[in-house]
Amino acid sequence: MLRIDCFDNEFSTQNNIEKNPLNDIVMLDGFIVPISKLPPEYQERVREARVQGKDISFRTR
């Protein structure tokens, strides 16, 4: 009804946003991978997308 999601940035405190465990992962070919395991250029693309409020995933094929 209210469309509030767990870890919703609109209703979270800054502390909760910074400690959100989902901030450090990304989907790669359907697998959950830590962002730190991606090449630096892909890490930057993830950060840029998330600053814009978007999410991103990658496919190698």
C-alpha positions, 0 to 999 in steps of 0.5 A: 500500500505504501510501497516502502521497501527495506533499505528504502533511501527515502525513509532511511537515516544517513547511518542506515544508508551508509551501512546498507550491506547491499551497497557493496554488491552487484549482479554479474551474470545472475550471481551476487559479486562484491563490487571490489572484485570488478575491474576499476572501470566497472566499479566506477560505473556502478558508483555513478549509476547508484549516485543517480538512484539507479542500479546496474548489473553486468552480463559477460555474454 
